[in-house]
């Protein structure tokens, strides 16, 4: 059984001091309270008191008693000596001279502190490790560290490192085997044969059946849609989705499926029967719903871009082509009718008021006058042209492109019948008529005559009624069934996006209502959710307090308006802000910035990663997807090389080297086996934790303010997960990396979304799915991330939402009391918050936010569900009203506190600085994202996020050292200038060409700083 999952350095650091504790740790573990002092004061000599205190606090910190009590960092000894009033901390050396004294003290401390021997707690620890390994699937190092924490919390003396490592490895192995056996036992003999056949390569094929089935669609076309549905049907036919896997922890099932989706078939074949077939079963279960997800992803983008958007574009092009004919015909008609009006109307002399009869008295005379300016044949041609080119008088604005859409029927013909066969659709009462119509379409297709009685005419809204029932080519008593197909598809597409129509056998396109906590499940978690979010079960008093806060804030801010030069009100009473003037940069800041940047050591990007790994141990997060504990030699070097390859978007070639860790085969193996989104996130958590411990980062902020914004990437390869947007992507598709950064410049996480959707749909999901760091309290976004419903949900979730409202004059402010006099804000506060509506829906509001908070449902799906084509549902409207209280408070604070506006702007600028650095790092292939699938996009941008955080951490630590050096040398270092230094400097880091992977010896933990006056060429 392999137990060598700890490196020599990690084993040596176990139950021992690994450097000096931080100030926070000193105050937490080494502070001597009254009870401690009472124990210590009973010792007669200073060295015994100091040694006893060292043993006491070391046991509290490390969970062991030291064999050599003098092996304690000087910072600890000094801290203890200061508290005990011992002037000479070196007295501790005398403590180790008498072994009997040390042993007597250990026995006393064991009794007093009630420490338990490991043997007494071993059985309980095994049960705990087994439960954690079974539910989480954590790697051995994570389980080992968690076990150490468990033992310390329960005051159990730590065993030897080998003893604990073997326990963790054996229990984890047993849990894994039980997982595989449980899944293996669900399979019949026939099902096992079917799954094993997935690893075979059919005659004449180049890849295994598993490789073929796990590749989703990439092109957006009708034939590709048909192929996607056939793939979903083929996977569903295996029947694995019908097996009851509810007894398996979802996280473990997801990990196994990820291994099956990412791993090579040849690697899977090497495993024993239970593990191999368990992995294949988890993969098949995952692919059963994923294939439907892929098909509906493709359908959504196909309808949106290839059908609806293209029909609108082509219609617009045709209108442009016909515009000259329309203009000429219109001019002729206008000219003719001007003659009619001029010659057939009575003439009035404006000076005398005398009325004269019309210039012509007969129709013949009028035509003679018309033909003098427009010949009759030209007028007839103009009328014919207008009838040909212009829509009917009773048509709507959509009729032209809908008519064009009907000509695209060959695009949907291949897959319509298959769609309703493969996807198990359901619907809400609102969506049922459309779903019923969708299922009826295959029976209509291809027929020569379809009568109105065979379709649902209630769906024919607007111009669809004319196109379906009154098309010129129709025989009496028939309908245009092709137009009806597109009428149904347009409604289906809209309702599918709102989840009024949903897929029961899909995870992404399923019914979010079914995922909401309800009944007993909601009642069980309700108290915990309300306590964690500080929300009341009854809304009355809470809403009254919110209303009072809003009323009082209006009155306070209105009272300060005369002295506030930052705001003005226009003639309509709307609020305007004066532009924020940039803060001046004093000479002291410029000098400090120049000196600090000059002192930064010159390094290659891989060296930055390797050095950061040495500080944080973040490379230990990269564990094998196979679950094996053995680590490759120099794995950290290979990981650094791959992070450069992916993060810089340059591929393997620039990082391939002569050593084994940098050879192509090693790079490829580690890439497929160790690098994935889960390991990126675990490594990122280590970097975030280290960043927040640095003094300079603490000068920038407390980690409680964060911003969320999107970074756009062109995707030049065919992909269902890239959407068009001419503003950002030109004529190609693209994707958005929505990422979050806190005020300490640490990236807390991100999410990849197709195209450029409103960020507001995803902000909450990003917040709840962060990699690490403190939970932010204030969230800054741009205007694109704003909506009243999002304001309400974020406020309910306990966040202070602070969007930049660029279109502020158009933002309505809200009040509760219509009769209140708010002075200058009287006209601006023209909306009214309906507290009764909020209170009426309060229990459902709590259930919604509770479901999001517990992870039962994605916020994206909830927001889609609460909005109907820009109009909120009654529940959504209640949440929006709740959000409008917070929104109005936010606007009032913007108006009253220029410092608040500056804080928001500074955080937004910080995010822009990070994106600028990201562009410099992600420089290969013109900064374009060459990934066809969403998983690949997430993995590559996960690598970019990790490299970004590593560079920022490297810069922060060296800048902190530089600031401290400058202070010690008497340089004019002001705290306000330190707070304005940027961690996104990059001139000292080589990101281009071939790279160095040699990490020099760092006896002091850091490279030597350069001189403050060093030039860039030095």
SEVEX-776403 format. One line per 3 residues: number of its first residue (from 0); for each residue x, y, z of C-alpha. Coordinates in steps of 0.001 Angstrom, whole numbers. Example, Ala and Ser with C-alpha at 12.3 -4.5 7.8 and 13.67 -1.06 7.14 Angstrom:
REM SEVEX-776403
0) 12300 -4500 7800  13670 -1060 7140
REM end
This chain:
REM SEVEX-776403
0) 0 0 0  1626 3276 -1078  2013 5836 1693
3) 4761 7978 210  2489 10919 -464  4493 13253 1777
6) 7671 14826 541  10734 14780 2785  10170 18445 3580
9) 6533 17848 4509  7429 14881 6712  10107 16953 8433
12) 7639 19808 9020  5112 17465 10669  4652 18169 14383
15) 7530 20653 14233  7979 24356 13820  8172 25342 10156
18) 9575 28808 10593  8294 31400 13019  4545 31621 13697
21) 2776 34710 12403  1763 37500 14764  -1817 36247 14624
24) -704 32728 15544  1441 34035 18387  -1526 35873 19843
27) -3835 32880 19379  -1686 29981 20575  1109 31506 22674
30) -748 34080 24749  -637 33102 28434  -3922 33567 30256
33) -4437 33568 34028  -4748 29781 34245  -1520 29338 32264
36) 309 31794 34510  -894 30015 37637  604 26755 36371
39) 3852 28405 35316  4413 30473 38437  4710 27292 40493
42) 8090 26650 38882  10948 28152 40808  13614 29143 38306
45) 13252 31342 35245  14553 28700 32818  12019 26167 34171
48) 9185 28662 33902  10192 29538 30348  10657 25881 29363
51) 7336 24882 30916  5609 27724 29027  7288 26609 25791
54) 6045 23025 26302  2544 24216 27181  2113 26516 24175
57) 3899 24166 21758  1451 21387 22681  -1371 23831 22021
60) 112 24879 18657  1590 21634 17327  -226 18937 19258
63) 2975 17343 20572  5511 17769 23359  8982 18433 22020
66) 11856 16060 22778  14111 19099 22615  12162 21990 24156
69) 14888 24430 23162  14076 23782 19479  11601 26654 19458
72) 11737 29750 17206  13284 32775 18821  10104 34764 18171
75) 8139 32325 20330  10708 32367 23139  10839 36152 23108
78) 7038 36447 23154  6785 34066 26137  9681 35676 28009
81) 8112 39111 27614  4848 37897 29132  6662 36176 32025
84) 8907 39151 32739  12068 37172 32013  14674 39588 30720
87) 17086 36993 29325  15266 34694 26862  18463 32648 26415
90) 17755 31124 29835  15759 28470 27969  19028 26703 27105
93) 19399 25619 30719  15975 23938 30648  17169 21001 28575
96) 20023 20098 30933  17857 17919 33231  15837 15299 31330
99) 13833 14365 34437  12525 17915 34745  11270 17878 31155
102) 9570 14473 31616  7935 15595 34859  6601 18705 33156
105) 5241 16638 30262  3411 14305 32648  1958 17305 34496
108) 820 18982 31288  -778 15816 29973  -2866 15600 33116
111) -3687 19278 33414  -4439 19840 29732  -6292 16519 29520
114) -4391 15287 26475  -5271 11842 25162  -2846 9283 23827
117) -3256 8520 20137  -4031 4842 20751  -7158 5806 22662
120) -8507 7912 19785  -7271 5853 16833  -10529 3960 16262
123) -12599 7148 16325  -10151 8826 13936  -10454 5911 11513
126) -14234 6305 11450  -13902 10050 10853  -11307 9694 8075
129) -13407 6984 6442  -16510 9197 6419  -14566 12137 5019
132) -12792 10058 2382  -16096 8463 1353  -17973 11729 934
135) -15273 14087 -358  -12718 11954 -2186  -9945 14250 -982
138) -6353 13347 -1730  -4145 11733 914  -2288 14968 1746
141) -5547 16840 2347  -6863 13989 4500  -3568 13880 6391
144) -3718 17605 7161  -7388 17330 8147  -6528 14429 10464
147) -3859 16518 12167  -6450 19245 12707  -8952 16708 14055
150) -6403 15387 16568  -5427 18874 17703  -9030 19951 18216
153) -9641 16928 20441  -6355 17290 22340  -4962 14005 21104
156) -1173 13805 21050  49 13376 17499  1565 9995 16577
159) 4654 9542 14453  4381 10775 10907  4593 7265 9430
162) 1852 5975 11741  -593 8694 10754  331 8510 7062
165) -284 4765 6963  -3612 5160 8741  -4789 7805 6267
168) -3591 5825 3258  -5185 2554 4392  -8539 4105 5308
171) -8642 6109 2091  -7806 3027 34  -10600 1096 1777
174) -13086 3925 1125  -12112 4028 -2531  -12464 273 -2841
177) -15906 412 -1222  -16912 3099 -3710  -15797 987 -6654
180) -17404 -2153 -5266  -20699 -358 -4623  -20939 886 -8203
183) -19689 -2437 -9613  -22411 -4254 -7677  -25149 -2238 -9389
186) -24240 -3692 -12792  -25583 -6835 -14372  -23310 -9094 -16390
189) -24679 -7653 -19617  -24170 -4079 -18478  -20578 -4830 -17543
192) -19974 -6145 -21041  -21572 -3048 -22560  -19368 -732 -20505
195) -16217 -2676 -21291  -17045 -2454 -24995  -16659 1331 -24696
198) -12900 856 -24318  -12546 -1062 -27577  -11543 476 -30879
201) -13923 -772 -33607  -12391 -2138 -36824  -11493 714 -39142
204) -11836 3319 -36397  -9030 5377 -34884  -10480 5951 -31423
207) -12367 3941 -28847  -16127 4125 -28474  -15652 6064 -25245
210) -13498 8644 -27027  -16151 8998 -29711  -19092 9393 -27338
213) -17464 11831 -24938  -16798 14366 -27696  -19690 16793 -27912
216) -20864 18881 -30861  -18824 21881 -31976  -20381 23127 -35206
219) -23656 25014 -35292  -25832 23448 -37990  -28919 21326 -38499
222) -26963 18132 -39329  -24764 18650 -36245  -27934 19045 -34149
225) -29204 15746 -35519  -25861 14107 -34673  -25974 15530 -31135
228) -29434 14064 -30559  -28370 10696 -32013  -25390 10725 -29647
231) -27686 11432 -26699  -30007 8627 -27763  -27107 6181 -28160
234) -25769 6949 -24688  -29231 6785 -23140  -29755 3350 -24729
237) -27055 1936 -22452  -29594 2308 -19632  -27010 3495 -17094
240) -29009 6611 -16309  -31769 4409 -14898  -29548 2817 -12236
243) -30059 4065 -8687  -26793 5730 -7697  -28361 7892 -4979
246) -26351 6050 -2333  -23093 7354 -3792  -21943 10833 -2690
249) -22468 13161 -5681  -18950 14549 -5372  -17405 11073 -5631
252) -19549 10207 -8622  -18550 13490 -10284  -14835 12813 -9666
255) -15056 9337 -11162  -16927 10645 -14178  -14343 13401 -14669
258) -11626 10766 -14717  -13604 8758 -17252  -14231 11786 -19444
261) -10644 13083 -19328  -8580 9916 -18988  -7223 7800 -21818
264) -9025 4548 -22643  -5672 2735 -22476  -5199 3987 -18904
267) -8687 2889 -17866  -8086 -608 -19228  -5194 -1117 -16787
270) -7392 -940 -13695  -9017 -3896 -11983  -12596 -4880 -12772
273) -14315 -3011 -9944  -12457 251 -10418  -12616 167 -14210
276) -16327 -586 -14407  -17184 1808 -11570  -15428 4582 -13475
279) -17174 3667 -16712  -20562 3540 -14966  -20032 7003 -13419
282) -18934 8273 -16829  -21977 6796 -18571  -24342 8265 -15953
285) -22694 11668 -16406  -22723 11468 -20201  -26420 10498 -20224
288) -27404 13955 -18983  -24401 15763 -20440  -25266 14631 -23965
291) -28734 16144 -23580  -27137 19305 -22174  -24866 19485 -25208
294) -27760 18966 -27613  -29873 21690 -26001  -26874 24041 -25819
297) -26488 23552 -29541  -30228 23964 -30159  -30334 27215 -28210
300) -27432 28777 -30089  -28661 27346 -33424  -32072 28987 -33036
303) -30629 32213 -31660  -27821 32727 -34178  -28411 30637 -37287
306) -32173 31076 -37469  -33580 34104 -35646  -30559 36401 -35857
309) -29713 35390 -39422  -33307 35942 -40562  -33226 39421 -39040
312) -29865 40184 -40664  -30920 38957 -44084  -34186 40875 -43841
315) -32284 44022 -42972  -29979 43448 -45946  -32934 42998 -48261
318) -34525 46169 -46938  -31314 48027 -47680  -31282 46623 -51207
321) -34897 47647 -51842  -34533 51038 -50193  -33553 52898 -53425
324) -36647 51521 -55253  -38845 52386 -52274  -37426 55889 -52150
327) -37929 56490 -55886  -41474 55146 -55782  -42271 57181 -52689
330) -40934 60390 -54242  -43118 59879 -57332  -46223 59274 -55257
333) -45462 62203 -52957  -44954 64491 -55955  -48235 63371 -57532
336) -50240 63769 -54354  -48780 67182 -53690  -50296 68214 -57022
339) -53616 66665 -55962  -53684 68587 -52714  -52470 71829 -54255
342) -54944 71794 -57160  -58059 70431 -55470  -58006 72507 -52279
345) -59518 75943 -51785  -57003 78798 -51870  -56898 81281 -48957
348) -55270 84710 -49215  -53455 85157 -45914  -53554 88993 -46109
351) -57152 89587 -47101  -58677 86291 -45959  -60373 85943 -49337
354) -61125 82305 -50343  -60693 81237 -53987  -62025 78035 -55543
357) -59659 75089 -56366  -57365 75460 -59360  -59020 72505 -61144
360) -62652 71518 -61145  -62558 68164 -62959  -60720 64887 -62587
363) -59399 65169 -66129  -57858 68549 -65379  -56267 67212 -62203
366) -54654 64309 -64122  -53331 66716 -66710  -51611 68680 -63958
369) -50226 65422 -62393  -48837 64132 -65660  -46972 67394 -66126
372) -44692 66307 -63215  -45086 62453 -63108  -46168 60460 -66178
375) -49087 58130 -65471  -47127 54958 -66348  -44371 55945 -63898
378) -46960 56546 -61191  -48488 53122 -61838  -45039 51512 -61626
381) -44376 53314 -58340  -47635 52057 -56855  -46835 48509 -57996
384) -43349 48742 -56498  -44695 49872 -53124  -47230 47059 -53029
387) -44431 44653 -53895  -41860 45932 -51414  -43862 47264 -48471
390) -45549 44972 -45925  -49336 44966 -45574  -50884 47816 -43609
393) -51912 45503 -40746  -48545 43700 -40485  -46165 44102 -37554
396) -42448 44866 -37427  -41551 41170 -37189  -43347 39933 -40276
399) -40487 40507 -42697  -37880 38496 -40794  -40409 35838 -39849
402) -41180 35373 -43535  -37455 34996 -44131  -37239 32518 -41248
405) -39732 30188 -42903  -37342 29768 -45830  -34813 28211 -43397
408) -36900 25090 -42869  -34203 22741 -44298  -32074 23652 -41269
411) -34574 22209 -38774  -36023 19355 -40820  -33248 16837 -39936
414) -33732 16957 -36174  -37265 18068 -35259  -38730 14567 -34942
417) -35646 13334 -33085  -35782 16263 -30650  -39053 15252 -29014
420) -38074 11577 -29030  -34707 11940 -27316  -35321 14818 -24886
423) -37875 14209 -22131  -39464 17650 -21997  -41705 18951 -19239
426) -43372 22312 -18790  -45049 24670 -16373  -48739 25495 -17003
429) -47609 28487 -19076  -45339 26332 -21209  -47669 23336 -21668
432) -49438 24603 -24839  -46109 25232 -26560  -44734 21842 -25489
435) -47857 20107 -26747  -47517 21942 -30056  -43823 21019 -30275
438) -44619 17337 -29838  -47258 17553 -32587  -44870 18966 -35202
441) -43501 15610 -36477  -47049 14561 -37478  -47488 17723 -39570
444) -44172 17708 -41387  -44165 16659 -45007  -47924 16741 -45511
447) -49411 18575 -48460  -52439 19869 -46582  -52865 20730 -42914
450) -56121 22209 -41675  -56444 24896 -38971  -58123 22366 -36694
453) -54838 20415 -36463  -52810 23261 -34981  -53052 25424 -31870
456) -54156 28762 -33301  -53882 30411 -29874  -50082 30412 -30382
459) -50355 32524 -33537  -49501 35935 -32160  -48753 39002 -34237
462) -47673 38414 -37820  -47556 34645 -37309  -51342 34568 -37719
465) -51126 35995 -41245  -48099 33858 -42189  -49685 30623 -40991
468) -53366 31158 -41882  -53345 33679 -44745  -50219 33106 -46807
471) -50876 33923 -50515  -49927 30427 -51727  -52356 28591 -49423
474) -55435 26729 -50600  -58649 27529 -48827  -58992 25660 -45536
477) -55269 24930 -45145  -52385 26407 -43190  -48687 26914 -43878
480) -47321 24227 -41576  -43730 25322 -42138  -44569 28769 -40809
483) -46350 27070 -37906  -43190 25066 -37158  -41191 28243 -36748
486) -43953 29936 -34775  -43780 27067 -32289  -39963 27006 -32298
489) -39746 30735 -31574  -42054 30361 -28551  -40288 27164 -27485
492) -36885 28862 -27602  -38114 31748 -25454  -39787 29475 -22896
495) -36841 27061 -22786  -34513 29913 -21811  -36975 30890 -19071
498) -37315 27230 -18055  -41085 27354 -18577  -40249 24411 -20838
501) -37476 22214 -19462  -35720 18899 -20028  -36236 16287 -17316
504) -33198 14274 -18439  -30859 17279 -18448  -28893 18830 -15598
507) -28319 22225 -17191  -31700 22681 -18870  -33790 21040 -16141
510) -36520 22604 -14041  -34983 24889 -11396  -38265 24786 -9458
513) -37721 21085 -8832  -34323 21891 -7303  -35625 24524 -4902
516) -35765 23452 -1276  -39297 22534 -345  -41312 20719 2266
519) -39334 18846 4899  -36008 19585 3199  -36667 23329 3493
522) -37930 23087 7052  -34751 21270 8113  -32345 23894 6773
525) -34574 26950 7279  -33314 27869 10788  -29674 27514 9739
528) -30170 29558 6565  -32005 32357 8380  -29341 32472 11085
531) -26427 32528 8625  -28046 35236 6463  -29424 37163 9461
534) -32942 37141 8011  -36162 36944 10047  -38852 34342 9544
537) -41505 37066 9532  -40998 40125 7365  -42975 42799 9231
540) -40417 44251 11634  -37556 43705 9214  -39257 45625 6418
543) -40302 48377 8808  -36669 48780 9874  -35537 48885 6246
546) -38194 51483 5448  -37146 53597 8427  -33502 53375 7350
549) -34380 54511 3818  -36564 57368 5102  -33916 58569 7535
552) -31154 58363 4916  -33192 60434 2432  -33714 63133 5039
555) -30067 63190 6183  -28633 63327 2671  -31211 65884 1522
558) -30214 68096 4441  -26604 68121 3217  -27430 68795 -454
561) -26817 72595 -295  -23231 71964 768  -22693 69107 -1696
564) -20980 70293 -4868  -20728 66794 -6293  -24391 66459 -7284
567) -26891 68487 -9307  -30530 67968 -10275  -31780 68702 -13785
570) -35112 70351 -14684  -36864 66973 -14407  -35507 66435 -10911
573) -33126 63671 -11968  -29847 63266 -10110  -26475 63855 -11786
576) -22974 63409 -10352  -20016 65605 -11101  -17177 63659 -12700
579) -14695 62247 -10220  -11397 64017 -10595  -8396 61683 -10484
582) -6472 61846 -7258  -3171 63685 -7734  -10 61630 -7495
585) 2387 63425 -5162  6117 63385 -5788  6568 61068 -2807
588) 4358 58437 -4479  6163 58730 -7810  9542 58380 -6098
591) 8392 55393 -4053  6885 53650 -7058  10034 54174 -9099
594) 12298 52910 -6312  10196 49830 -5557  9886 48818 -9203
597) 13631 49241 -9691  14333 46928 -6746  12274 44027 -8131
600) 14485 41047 -9145  14532 40098 -12836  13102 36598 -13351
603) 11553 34281 -15918  7897 33438 -15468  8540 29741 -14606
606) 10908 30870 -11838  8092 32988 -10410  5869 29921 -10272
609) 8548 27679 -8770  9396 30236 -6107  5751 30777 -5226
612) 5349 26983 -4977  8268 26904 -2534  6561 29497 -314
615) 3039 28151 -396  3169 24444 -1256  489 25144 -3865
618) 2021 22528 -6177  891 19865 -3688  -2683 20551 -4793
621) -1956 18919 -8149  -2931 15320 -7463  -3407 12540 -9979
624) -6905 12079 -11342  -6342 8337 -11018  -6255 8656 -7231
627) -2725 7312 -6942  -609 8743 -4151  2829 8379 -5735
630) 4131 11647 -7167  6429 12018 -10132  9947 13282 -9617
633) 10167 17058 -10127  6405 17222 -10624  6440 20870 -9555
636) 8720 21687 -12497  6395 19966 -14955  3373 21725 -13456
639) 5125 25098 -13740  5942 24377 -17383  2327 23452 -18141
642) 1022 26549 -16395  3263 28637 -18636  2143 26684 -21718
645) -1553 27175 -20955  -1457 30470 -19082  638 32144 -21788
648) -1305 30331 -24533  1965 29239 -26186  1658 25449 -26108
651) 4343 22931 -25190  7132 23924 -27589  8669 26855 -25654
654) 8762 24894 -22363  10144 21559 -23604  13627 20950 -22196
657) 16326 18355 -21775  15421 17080 -18316  12785 14372 -17847
660) 10345 16762 -16190  10276 18907 -19350  10064 16207 -22012
663) 6992 16018 -24183  5808 12669 -22827  5962 13856 -19218
666) 4254 17120 -20057  1442 15336 -21876  943 12777 -19088
669) 873 15364 -16297  -1393 17635 -18335  -4001 14900 -18708
672) -3599 13397 -15240  -2823 16204 -12792  -4134 19461 -14275
675) -7861 20068 -14046  -10214 22714 -12699  -10390 21129 -9225
678) -6602 21160 -8765  -6310 24704 -10140  -8827 25842 -7559
681) -7125 24023 -4687  -3765 25537 -5644  -5346 28963 -5981
684) -6728 28725 -2450  -3164 28344 -1123  -2030 31463 -3025
687) -4991 33520 -1784  -4271 32525 1818  -601 33493 1492
690) -1448 36801 -184  -3666 37952 2674  -857 37381 5209
693) 1476 39953 3607  1604 43397 5182  1487 45235 1856
696) -1678 43387 804  -3232 44334 4142  -2372 47968 3414
699) -4406 47697 185  -7489 46350 1943  -8969 43852 4327
702) -10105 41362 1703  -13777 42204 2292  -14342 44239 -902
705) -14441 42379 -4214  -15386 43113 -7790  -16756 40868 -10522
708) -16188 41683 -14182  -15859 39911 -17500  -12814 39505 -19720
711) -13617 38714 -23359  -11821 36168 -25534  -12246 35515 -29239
714) -12752 31788 -29951  -11662 31320 -33591  -12471 27590 -33736
717) -15964 26116 -34199  -17610 25871 -30794  -21115 25668 -29398
720) -19805 27536 -26341  -18741 30649 -28265  -21334 33235 -29246
723) -21137 36191 -31631  -20841 39812 -30599  -19439 42178 -33262
726) -18395 44732 -30642  -16016 42331 -28879  -15386 39461 -31297
729) -15765 40936 -34772  -17148 38320 -37142  -16161 35414 -34887
732) -17603 33916 -31749  -16262 34400 -28275  -16514 33622 -24590
735) -16384 35655 -21386  -14257 34863 -18352  -16253 36335 -15484
738) -13761 36629 -12637  -13639 38037 -9128  -10806 39933 -7425
741) -10670 41284 -3870  -9129 44526 -2653  -5893 42673 -1791
744) -5470 41992 -5548  -6127 38253 -5169  -8290 36556 -7788
747) -10898 34602 -5841  -12359 32576 -8701  -14075 32761 -12045
750) -16571 31266 -14440  -16564 30852 -18223  -19782 31769 -20025
753) -20595 31707 -23717  -20596 34993 -25598  -21343 38201 -23695
756) -24483 37648 -21600  -25496 40080 -18890  -23069 39549 -16034
759) -25979 39938 -13611  -27099 36405 -14448  -23889 34933 -13041
762) -22605 37281 -10313  -24127 35305 -7432  -22851 31999 -8808
765) -19309 33401 -8973  -19595 34707 -5411  -20793 31411 -4021
768) -18226 29394 -5970  -15033 31197 -5038  -11768 29273 -4707
771) -10781 30659 -1315  -10226 33764 746  -12583 35652 3020
774) -16206 35973 2050  -16484 39477 573  -18936 41881 2149
777) -19089 44551 -580  -19439 43617 -4254  -18516 46056 -7026
780) -19629 45522 -10633  -20157 47601 -13725  -23569 48673 -14969
783) -23975 45536 -17117  -24158 43460 -13957  -27022 45433 -12464
786) -30735 44661 -12162  -33247 45229 -9395  -33703 41471 -8919
789) -29932 41000 -8588  -29871 43871 -6097  -32519 42080 -4072
792) -30868 38646 -4174  -27421 39993 -3274  -28851 41994 -378
795) -30759 38950 874  -27549 36919 617  -25816 39353 2950
798) -23726 41267 416  -23542 45054 110  -24002 45541 -3632
801) -22199 48553 -5092  -22571 48644 -8905  -21246 51517 -10954
804) -24431 53110 -12297  -23147 54761 -15461  -26664 55728 -16599
807) -27548 57269 -13238  -29986 59951 -14510  -32132 57144 -15932
810) -32079 55220 -12637  -35322 55661 -10755  -34963 56191 -7029
813) -37514 54613 -4742  -39348 55523 -1574  -41800 53794 758
816) -43775 56835 1951  -45403 58737 -905  -46244 61711 1324
819) -42736 62257 2707  -40887 65411 1732  -37340 64559 685
822) -36329 68006 -428  -34067 67964 -3473  -34762 64249 -3968
825) -38529 64747 -4147  -38746 64275 -7921  -35860 61819 -8229
828) -37550 59466 -5729  -40507 58920 -8015  -40869 55146 -7531
831) -42670 53509 -4633  -41560 50313 -2889  -44520 48044 -2136
834) -43769 46548 1290  -47044 44602 1317  -45998 42804 -1856
837) -42654 41826 -328  -44330 40603 2856  -46887 38585 883
840) -44091 36686 -901  -41651 36609 2021  -41658 32848 2652
843) -41050 32127 -1040  -38317 34781 -1073  -36621 33038 1853
846) -36909 29677 109  -35361 31111 -3061  -32360 32659 -1328
849) -32021 29614 935  -31852 27333 -2086  -29142 29496 -3644
852) -27230 29799 -373  -27161 26036 204  -26197 25278 -3396
855) -29420 23436 -4188  -29927 25552 -7309  -27821 27902 -9432
858) -28560 31602 -9105  -28423 31813 -12929  -31404 29464 -13236
861) -33310 31301 -10520  -32843 34708 -12155  -33943 33274 -15499
864) -36975 31793 -13780  -37865 35103 -12103  -37768 37086 -15359
867) -39954 36700 -18409  -38533 38515 -21417  -37438 41408 -19234
870) -40640 41397 -17185  -40405 39875 -13709  -42784 37255 -12397
873) -44855 38226 -9322  -42206 36610 -7090  -39427 38270 -9086
876) -41199 41602 -8742  -41349 41193 -4958  -37591 40495 -4851
879) -37019 43505 -7121  -38994 45725 -4735  -36829 44501 -1869
882) -33738 45263 -3955  -34950 48781 -4719  -34569 49732 -1053
885) -30881 48759 -1172  -30488 50363 -4595  -31844 53704 -3353
888) -29605 53552 -277  -26661 52885 -2596  -27486 55900 -4785
891) -27900 58106 -1728  -24531 57017 -421  -22964 57704 -3821
894) -24472 61195 -3670  -23383 61862 -100  -19940 60259 148
897) -17335 61027 -2536  -15038 58596 -738  -17543 55802 -1382
900) -17514 56605 -5091  -13726 56584 -5057  -13642 53216 -3302
903) -15897 51712 -5972  -13858 53298 -8756  -10581 52139 -7195
906) -11811 48543 -6985  -13015 48675 -10599  -9613 50054 -11643
909) -7925 47236 -9736  -9901 44731 -11794  -8951 46520 -15016
912) -5298 46369 -13964  -5571 42619 -13437  -7166 42173 -16855
915) -4366 44204 -18450  -1797 41919 -16809  -3817 38899 -17938
918) -3636 40123 -21534  151 40404 -21280  444 36891 -19887
921) -2057 35312 -22298  -154 36621 -25301  192 33528 -27488
924) -1963 33020 -30581  -2908 36704 -30523  -4622 36219 -27172
927) -7361 34073 -28690  -8854 31038 -26967  -8479 27888 -29071
930) -10747 25586 -27052  -13852 23972 -28544  -15489 22769 -25340
933) -16469 24560 -22150  -14386 22204 -19986  -11292 23066 -22009
936) -12020 26778 -21722  -12455 26505 -17955  -9231 24533 -17575
939) -7128 26922 -19643  -8536 30054 -18043  -8151 28347 -14662
942) -4442 28054 -15495  -4371 31741 -16464  -6046 32692 -13179
945) -3506 30678 -11191  -553 32230 -13043  -2053 35686 -12470
948) -2335 35079 -8746  1201 33680 -8614  2613 36780 -10336
951) 623 39078 -8037  1786 37151 -4956  5407 37243 -6154
954) 5171 40983 -6760  3400 41672 -3478  5946 39834 -1367
957) 8969 41445 -3045  7343 44893 -3036  6633 44433 666
960) 10288 43559 1230  11350 46563 -854  9138 48935 1145
963) 10542 47592 4401  14095 47970 3103  13443 51541 2002
966) 11944 52388 5398  14978 50943 7144  17239 52994 4873
969) 15448 56242 5750  13554 56639 2465  10427 58822 2657
972) 7802 56044 2775  4311 57257 3566  1458 54899 4364
975) -900 56655 1959  1631 56130 -850  2145 52458 18
978) -1598 51905 -304  -1462 53148 -3913  1281 50813 -5164
981) 144 48374 -7836  917 44639 -7744  457 44375 -11509
984) 3947 45560 -12507  5506 43173 -15010  8601 44723 -16597
987) 10864 42544 -14420  9260 39250 -15536  10170 37573 -18817
990) 7059 36048 -20383  8365 35534 -23917  10595 33008 -25680
993) 12413 30169 -23946  12359 30061 -20203  14512 29167 -17231
996) 13270 26541 -14789  16188 26857 -12371  15244 28002 -8892
999) 18310 29359 -7070  19030 28691 -3427  17114 31186 -1312
1002) 18705 31040 2140  16690 34016 3335  13532 32874 1581
1005) 13783 35613 -1072  16069 36691 -3879  18283 39701 -3201
1008) 16620 42997 -4019  18235 45316 -6529  19362 48821 -5679
1011) 16596 51490 -5763  18460 53454 -8437  19076 50475 -10749
1014) 18177 51111 -14373  16173 48669 -16504  19286 47717 -18459
1017) 21247 46707 -15381
REM end
